[in-house]
Amino acid sequence: MAQNHLIQKTRVDSLTVQAYDSRETMGEAAAEFVAENIQSVIEQKGQVNLMLATGASQFSFLDAFKNMESVDWSKITTFHLDEYIGLSPSHKASFRKYLHERIIDEVQPKEAYFLQGDAEDIEEEIDRYEQLLKNHPIDVACIGIGENGHIAFNDPPIADFDDPHLVKIVELDDKSRNQQVGEGWFDSIEDVPKQALSLTIPAIMDSNVISCVVPDSRKAQAVRDALYGPITTDCPASVLRRHPNTILFLDENSAEGLKEDEDEQG
């Protein structure tokens, strides 16, 4: 059990924070948490609506999660957080391609709904996905945090805690675009699209349960800002401290700035 590899646990406002001794045990712990919550919802409602994240930070979680024998995929409807505008679903950076290859094609959920960033009419696509989300309130959301503190593609310049929409067109800031190059999804920043479709912060925060998986030292400063800075769109992930049922899963590297004593937390 991943619990045996827990190296630190704390709470900041409403947010539970758990740090593990490796990326792998962090991913296993998050998979166990998500699977337990999925099972609980299925017992109550007979089905579950699940939000999945993408990116290099999610590799260990998805590897563990897709092998959880307790998860009944025939009762799960999946959504995802974002997609680049104008990018072909066959491009190596496409989040649709990522999810198909890393989990969806293997587990075969009841239904999988994808944002079509290459749709001919983007406004129509936004309306379509918003209606799907309204018809399928998210029970469990799996997300991450970007190097600039974003959740989904809600970068600091455009993040809105009170956004009236569920999905919108976003302008990606340079730090966010550089992260995509650094992770190997694009060869240069010039290749990274400047716009994407993204779920908004209220759409994410409306989820009943949130699992936030954040490994690597390059995310340590964003984690520290989210936990100990003000709750502000300067670090969009700081809003997770207001959610009543979220666990932030860290590895030993992303937890570098985690404070030891709760008394230190402001």
Stockholm file with secondary structure:
# STOCKHOLM 1.0

chainA/1-266         MAQNHLIQKTRVDSLTVQAYDSRETMGEAAAEFVAENIQSVIEQKGQVNLMLATGASQFSFLDAFKNMESVDWSKITTFHLDEYIGLSPSHKASFRKYLHERIIDEVQPKEAYFLQGDAEDIEEEIDRYEQLLKNHPIDVACIGIGENGHIAFNDPPIADFDDPHLVKIVELDDKSRNQQVGEGWFDSIEDVPKQALSLTIPAIMDSNVISCVVPDSRKAQAVRDALYGPITTDCPASVLRRHPNTILFLDENSAEGLKEDEDEQG
#=GR chainA/1-266 SS CGGGGEEEEEEETTEEEEEESSHHHHHHHHHHHHHHHHHHHHHHHSCEEEEECCSGGGHHHHHHHTTCTTCCGGGEEEEESEEETTCCTTSTTCHHHHHIIIIIHHHCCSEECCCCTTCSCHHHHHHHHHHHHHHSCCSEEEECCCTTSCBTTBCTTTCCTTCSCSEEEEECCHHHHHHHHHTTSSSSGGGSCSEEEEECHHHHHTSSEEEEEECSGGGHHHHHHHHHSCSSTTSGGGGGGGCTTEEEEECTTTTTTCCSCGGGCC
#=GC SS_cons         CGGGGEEEEEEETTEEEEEESSHHHHHHHHHHHHHHHHHHHHHHHSCEEEEECCSGGGHHHHHHHTTCTTCCGGGEEEEESEEETTCCTTSTTCHHHHHIIIIIHHHCCSEECCCCTTCSCHHHHHHHHHHHHHHSCCSEEEECCCTTSCBTTBCTTTCCTTCSCSEEEEECCHHHHHHHHHTTSSSSGGGSCSEEEEECHHHHHTSSEEEEEECSGGGHHHHHHHHHSCSSTTSGGGGGGGCTTEEEEECTTTTTTCCSCGGGCC
//
